[in-house]
Amino acid sequence: MSNIFAGILNIWEFFANNILTQPAYMIGFIVLIGYMLEKKPWYESLAGFLKATIGYMILMVGSTGLVTSFRPILTGLKDRFHLTATVIDPYFGQNAVTDGLEKTFGRSFGDVMILLLIAFVFNILLVRFSKYTKLRAVFTTGNVQVQQAATAFWILLFAIPSLGRIEVLLVMGVILGLYWAVGSNMTIKPIQQLTDGGGFAIAHQ
């Protein structure tokens, strides 16, 4: 029995260290689960995982380049015109949050991935019990999920820095899951009218 428990613990540790704390692999894992639930062939599921993971990695390389390129421009604007400016771009902001979580609060970005997972599971549960909730939309735009989870995590920590790790994850997980489910659900009717019953909603509410 102890060997079985140790084996399960080792599997969980591998998953937590290599999937939950890595945004690219986390998004790929979510896509993989989605394909499996849709009963897609294994090669389509694997291809979906690889495309999502590699796509997110490319996205992060581009956003890091954006931050690096704009930093001297913002510094120049401040020195020349005495302006304090920033780039209104979600990827720029996500990198700032990633850096700030560690420096300001001593928190790992891995917690953001756990928050994303809690919110995503809650979103699925709300749809699963649509008979009572009347919600029918599951939010599946991976890169936006990471951005919004990072922003939500930062906002709650900034507003209530005394909150413990579990409290932050649970409270913000429920709020974010509700936002994804309700916000996307509100777009269903107009999108069906526009697309003659296309069967999808818009995640960018």
Buried (B, 14 or more C-beta within 10 A) or exposed (E): EEEEEEEEEEEEEEEEEEBBBBBBBBBBBBBBBBBBEEEBEEEEBBBBBEEBBEBBBEBBEEBEEBBEEBEEEBEEEEEEEEEEEEBEEBBBBBBBBBEBBEEEBEBBBBBBBBBBBBBBEBBBEBBEEEEEBEBEBBBBBBBBBBBBBBBBBBEBBEEEEEBEEEEBBBBBBEBBBBBBBBBBBBBBEEBBEEEEEEEEBBBEB
